[in-house]
Amino acid sequence: MRVRAYERETAWAPRWVGDELDRTHQEASKAAADADVWSARATAEPERAQLAEAAERARRESDSLADRAEQLEAADEARATWNAHTAQTRDKAERARVELGARGVDLTHPGARVTAEDWLAVHLDAQRADDAHREITEDDLAQDQDHARHIDGPETAMPDLRDRSVVDPTERADNPARIPTVDETTAVVARAQLALAEIEARDAADAQREDDTSWTTTREETAEWNDDLVAERQLACF
């Protein structure tokens, strides 16, 4: 299940663009150097017009590649942010792979895999079986009420990004690094922005849960403090 959890996280990861970024920077620097060379020659050689035109073309190419490299850098930073955000899930998945391998479980065989849906179905069945014989207490009712108050309706109505995303098919291609086209770069940036928005939403949700937990703890501590104070006053009356 931990392996599957990380696989779902990789589905919405910003595309790895490290190799393309290096190649784009190299070509942008080369085009800028060519523009300087053609410009210098245009002032001294008879083919001044042709050289000036070549220098202008090289300068435009350099500017275009520099802009593309800037966008790829943003995508590369988003990939690093995603990498840090999913580090714990990735570590658990790697540990699970090692453990399952030691047990002889072949993860490449579909029959050996337990999906999150399968695990949840078994877990809910076990809970229902226990609930049928378990006494309901006031704490159970209070937890149900707290859960109902904290359900975030809009979030449950939104499709999970992990379910509607797929790994970029070109990311794992074993091809020499090349300069992505303008359209490809735009798509990479859009995917990176979507991933950053997901991370921001998760961080906000985590912060909200921490605030809710802190508020609940404070409320319980206050109630206990009031009970102790009442008990002390009652004892003082005797």
N, C-alpha and C positions, 0 to 999 in steps of 0.2 A: 504493500500500500504506500509506503514511503517512497519507493521508486516511482510509482505511478504519480504521486503528488509532485515530484520534481519534473517529471515529463510534462505534466500539465502546466507547470510554470514556464518551461522552455517554449511552450506554444506561443506565448505573447512577448517573448524576449525581443528587444531591439536587435536588429540584424548586426552581426559582426562585420565591421567595415575596416578593420585595422589595415589589412593588406591594400585595399583600394585607396585608403587615405594616404598611405605612404607613397603609392604610385602617383596619385594625383598631385601631391606636394612636389615630387620629383619632376613631373612633367611641367608643372607651373613654373618651377625655378628654371628649367631648361628653356621654356618659351620666353621668360623674362630676359634671360641671358642672350638669347638669339635676337630679341628686339634691340638690346643695347648694341650688339655687334652690327646689325644692319643699319642702325641709326648712325653709328660712327663711320661706317663705310660710305654712307650716302653723302657725307660732306666732302669726301675726297675722291670718289671714283666717278667715271663718266656715266655709269648706269644709275644716276642719282634717283630718278623717279621710281625705277623698279625696286631699288633697295629700300627707299622710303616706304613703298607700299608693302614690302615684305616685313619691314620693321613694324608697321601698323598692324598687320595681320598677327604677327607674333605677340604684340602687346595685347591685342584683343583676346587672343587665346589664353595668355597668361592671366588676364583679369578674370576670364570665365572660369578657368581652373581654380583660381584662388577662391572665388565665390563658392565653387562646388566643394573645395576642401574645407571651407568654414562650416558648411552644412554637414559634411561628413564628420567633422570634429564634434559637432553637437550630438550627432547620432552615436558617436563613439563614447562620449561622456554619459549618454543615457544608458548605453550598454553596461558601463562600469557601475552606474547607479543600480541597475537591475541586478547585476552580479552581486553587489553587496546586499541588496534587499533579500535575495533568495539564498544567501550563503548557508543559513541554518538548514533550510530544506535540502539543499544540495549535499551538505555534510551527512545528514541523516540518510539520504538516499544511497550515498556511497557506502556508509556503514551497513546498510541493509543489503546492498549488493554483495558485499563481502560475506556477511552472515549467511545469506541465502545460497551463495556459491559453496560455502563450507558444508551446507546441509544437502547439497546436490540438487538444488532447485534450478531448473533451466528457465531463465526469464525470457528467452527467445521463443519459448513454447507457450502459446496462448493458454493452454490448459493449466499451466503452472502459475498463472497470474491471478491475483485476487484484486478486483477493481474496488474503488471506493463505494460504488453502488452495492456490490455484493456484501462488503463488510458492514455497511450501514443497515442493509436488510437483516442480516444475522443479528446485529446489535439490537435493533428495534424489536425483533422477535424475542430475544432474550429478556429485554426490558419488560415487554408485555407479559411474558410468562412470570417474571418476578412480581410485577404489580398485581397480578391476580391473587397472590397470596400474601402480599405485604400490607401491613396496617397503615392507613393514611393518617398522618400527623398534622398538627398546625403548621409546622415548618414546611411541609410539602405544599400546603395551600398558599403560604406566604411566598414561596419560591415561584409558584405558578403565577401569582399576581404580579410579582416583580418582573418576571419574564414577559408577561403580556404588556406591561407598561413600557418595556425597553425594546419591543419589536420595532424595527425600522421598516415600515411598509415599502417606501420607494426602492430601497435596496433589494428587497426580495423580488420586486417586479422587474428588475433589470437583469438581462441575460449575463451570465458569468463570462468574463473576458476569456478565461481559460477554455471555455467550451466553444467560443465562436472565433478563436484564433488558431492558426496553424503555423508551424515552423516554416520560415522562408525557404523554399526549395533550392534556391541558389546559394544559400549560406554554406551548406555542407559539400557543395560541388568542388571536386579536386581539380580546379582550373588555375592557370597562372593569373596573378593579380592583374586587373585591368582597371581603366578609368570608367566608372559608371556614367551612363548618359544622364542628361538633365532630368528626364522623367524618372529614371531609376533612383536618382538621388532624392527627388521629391517624395517618392514612395517610401524610401528608407527613413526620411525625416518624419513623415506622417506616422509611420509605425512607432518610431522612437517617442514622439509626442504622446501617442496613445498609451504607451507603456509608462511614461512619466506621470500621466494623469491617473493611471491605475495605482501607482505607488503612492502618490499624494493622497488619493482617496483612502487607501489602506492605512496610511499613517494617521490620517484624521480620525478614522474609525477606531484605531487602537488608542489614540489619545482620549477619545470620548469614552471608551470602555474603562480606561484608567480613572477618568473623572467620576464615572458612575460608581466604580468600585470604591473609590476614596470616599464618596458621599455616603454610600451605604455603610462603610465601616465607621465613619464619623457618627452617623445616625445611631448605629448599634452601641457605640461607646458612650454616646450621650445618654441613651436609654439606661445603660448599665450604671452610669454615674448618678442619674436621677434616682434609680432604685436604691443604690447604696446610701444616697443622701436621706431618702425617706426612712430607710431602716435605721440610720444613725439618730434621726430625730425621734423616732418611735422609742428607741432605747433610752434616749435622754429623758423621755417623759416618765419613765419608771424609777 
